[in-house]
Amino acid sequence: MTTDTLSRVFAALADPTRRDMVARLADGDATANQLAEPYRMTLQAVYKHVRVLEDAGLVSRPPGPQPRAVHLEIDALDLLDTWIERHRVRVERRYRRLDALLASMDGDDNDHERRSGRRGRPEAAGDPDHA
């Protein structure tokens, strides 16, 4: 699948109704009438949503007369998962490097405090609050 396909998948899932339809189809195939049940929209509007999902490769319908079951296509979800996982791994690597840097900085602060015999914030000389 190409970047264009990925863009179509993300665009199709940008709509909350279509995301809900995909979630419902994860439980099993459904007809357009079954998909329409929880919504206050015409069957024609449901078919438009299904068409967008079809064009993105998220669902398919077998040829033939109505009613035809709408089937969720796992390959499109795998494409999303691969893309998300690749970026999640990169971000996690960045956070691990940042955590290591912060830990080393914290270790440097603790070493300095131990050598100077002080803990916490140094007190200013002549500060009346710390006399």
N, C-alpha and C positions, 0 to 999 in steps of 0.2 A: 504494500500500500504506500502511496506517495504522500508528500506533505499536503497536497491538495485534498486528499482523502481525509487526512487528520484534521484539516481546517473545516471540512464539511461535517465531520463527526462532532467537533467542538461546537460548531455553529448550531447543529441540530439539537445538541444537548443544552444549549443556552436557554432554551424555553422550558419553564418548569412543567408544563403539561406533557411535553415530550419526554422529559426525564422521568416523570411519573409513569408514563406509558412503558418506558423501557424497564423500570423497576417492576411493574406489574407483569411484563412479559418474561421476566426472570423466573417467575413461578410457573410459566407454561404458556403455550400458544393461546391466542384469543382472536375472536373475530372483531371486526370494526365495531359491531353493535355491543359486544362485551366491553371493548375498550371505552366506548362512549358512555357506559352506564353511570360513572360517578361525576360526569361533567354536565354542565348546563350549556351545551353547544349542539349544533346540528350535526347530523351524521356526515354531511359534506365537510364541515370543519374538521371532524375527526379524520376523514380521508385525507385532507390536506396535511395534517400532522403526520399521518402514516407515510404519506408520499415523501415528505422531507426526511423522515427516518430511513425510508427505502433508498433515496438518492444518496444518503450518507453511508449506506451499506450497513446500517444498524439492524434493519429488519428486512425480511423478505416475505413474499406471498406467492404461493404456487399459482400457476396459470389455471384458469378454469372459471366456472360460474361462481357467482356470489352464493352464500357467504364463504369467503376464503380466510383461512386462519393466518394471522400475522405471526411470524416466527422471528425470535431474537437471534441475530447472527453474532456468535461469540468472537469471530475473528476481529470485528471492529472494536470490541471491548478489549481484546488482547492488544490491539494496536495502541489504545489509550493507556493500558496498563504498562506497556513497554516504555512509552514516552514519559509517563509520570515517574516510573521507577528510575529511569536513567537520570532524571533531574533531581529526584529525591536523594539518590545516592550522592550526587555531586554536592548538594546542599548539606547533607549530613557530614561529608568529608570536610567542608568548610567549617562547620560548627565544631567538629572534633579538633581541628587545628586551632580554632579560637579558644576552645576550652583548655587545650594544652598550653597555649600562650598565657592565658589568664592564670592557670595553675602555676606556671613558672614565675610569673610576676608576683603572685601571692607568696610563693616560696621565697623569692628575693626579699619581700617586705618582712616576712617572719625571720629570715636570717639576720637582717639588719637590726630588727628589734631585739633579738637574742644577744647580738654582739654589743648593743648599746645598753642592755639591761632594762629597756623600756618596753611597754606594751601599749598599744592604742595610739591616740593622737598625742604628739609632743605638746607639752605645755609651754606657753610663751613666757619668757622671763619677765617678771614684774607684773603679770596679769593678776589683778586683785581677786578674781574669781577662783584662782587656783593657788592661793597663798596658804 
